[in-house]
Amino acid sequence: MDTIEDENICYTFEETMEYMDGSAAVIGDFMCTILMRGKEHEKAIRGARALGNAFQLTNMIRDVEEDLGLGREYWPRNMCLHRKVCLREISTVRESSNFASLVEDLFEKTDAFYTVADKAIDFLPIQAGRVVRVASEAYHGIHEKIRASNYDLFSGKRARLSFLEKLAIARRIIPAIDLFQMAIAEAFFFVFLRLYLPILAPLTVLMASMAWFKSYVENFTIISREYLKNSNV
């Protein structure tokens, strides 16, 4: 990736991958290390990195308009040139018959990462694996949303699954009892925050202030004693 006039441009898919290696893939490393150890970790780590890359690529495809507005061009230039598409000329992109083919080229590369990740999810602990699979299928489903919109990525409308569509995926993968427990835990967490955070926050500040004041008094006392001691010498 080169920086030209503060614009980040990826000229090849390898440069896009290089960028993601320091952002998306490392999240997979981090989460995999938290969830597991030993040989199973070694088996899952490749899939974890692949899933991080898949999520990032899906984001880059969907959010191309926003990224271009920020001076970021993550779609490889050589892939765009191959399809005779210039992302900087949005008016011509909308009319280009090759734009859909370019998006499908990117989908193909992204799908390969989802495939690798899908095989590795089985190595995760059961409950964690189910949640990760839900996230994977929900994100992967964005591709179909883009296809259904006739590849309209420049209208300001963000392709996404509805809550009910995400819930349907979760119900298919996660047992009902587990979903219920998760819902209860999440509801309790947010109720706790809503009711007690307004009380706990001032108390925390007060306690921190008291601790600082106590430390200040103790230090002042020590310094005063040393001063008086030295004065009497």
Secondary structure as GFF3:
##gff-version 3
##sequence-region A 1 233
A	DSSP	beta_strand	2	4	.	.	.	ID=ss1
A	DSSP	beta_strand	7	9	.	.	.	ID=ss2
A	DSSP	alpha_helix	13	21	.	.	.	ID=ss3
A	DSSP	alpha_helix	24	35	.	.	.	ID=ss4
A	DSSP	alpha_helix	38	62	.	.	.	ID=ss5
A	DSSP	alpha_helix	64	69	.	.	.	ID=ss6
A	DSSP	beta_strand	72	73	.	.	.	ID=ss7
A	DSSP	alpha_helix	77	82	.	.	.	ID=ss8
A	DSSP	alpha_helix	90	95	.	.	.	ID=ss9
A	DSSP	alpha_helix	99	120	.	.	.	ID=ss10
A	DSSP	three_ten_helix	121	123	.	.	.	ID=ss11
A	DSSP	alpha_helix	126	148	.	.	.	ID=ss12
A	DSSP	alpha_helix	163	173	.	.	.	ID=ss13
A	DSSP	alpha_helix	176	232	.	.	.	ID=ss14
###
